[in-house]
Structures are given as C-alpha cells and as structure tokens.
C-alpha cells in the first residue's frame, strides 16, 4: 500500500505503528523491529506474530510517498513462506530497483524494494 505525502517521518510512523498494534491485536508479539539504512534509504522493518500468524512488514518513504509491504503466513509455515515473500518483494520497484544476487546457488535473483 502507498500513501501520498506522508506528514510524519519514518521514525514517527514506526513508533506510532508499534504503539497501536498491541492495542489492536490482543495477542501481539513483536519478533523484530527497527529502522535500518539500505542503499542509502531508511527502511522500517517489523516482524510480529498475532492470532496464529506471523507478519513481516517493510516500509520506506521515497519522493514523498510511503510504501508498505506486508507478508503474512500461519506461524508454523512462516519459514516455508520466506521464498514466496522474496518473490513478492521482487515484483516491486521503487526508484528503479536493482537486482539482488541470490545467496544460495538454487535461489532466483530478487529485486530490492529499496
């Protein structure tokens, strides 16, 4: 999903999201959360579990537009779903995207979200 001209920084948006999720999802469990820099762009990465599912979410702001991609799977199948999540992210280009070389010989190249 995207939103035009975000009025808040990535840091503020991340803080608000991680404050609201535990209120919205009664069994919310944060697995990882942080802002990192990738290829010179700040990216908020969040992984959490709730209602028997695990979700991985990436958010970035580029040229005044906020981009958020969330992938979710049943908790027990989350690890198996990781390759599919990689393919989902491979279909998204922001700022042209660039090929990411596979880390394993049998992996297909992916395209970076950032």
Secondary structure as GFF3:
##gff-version 3
##sequence-region A 1 114
A	DSSP	beta_strand	2	4	.	.	.	ID=ss1
A	DSSP	alpha_helix	10	24	.	.	.	ID=ss2
A	DSSP	beta_strand	29	38	.	.	.	ID=ss3
A	DSSP	beta_strand	41	50	.	.	.	ID=ss4
A	DSSP	beta_strand	53	62	.	.	.	ID=ss5
A	DSSP	beta_strand	65	74	.	.	.	ID=ss6
A	DSSP	three_ten_helix	75	77	.	.	.	ID=ss7
A	DSSP	alpha_helix	78	90	.	.	.	ID=ss8
A	DSSP	beta_strand	99	100	.	.	.	ID=ss9
A	DSSP	beta_strand	110	111	.	.	.	ID=ss10
###
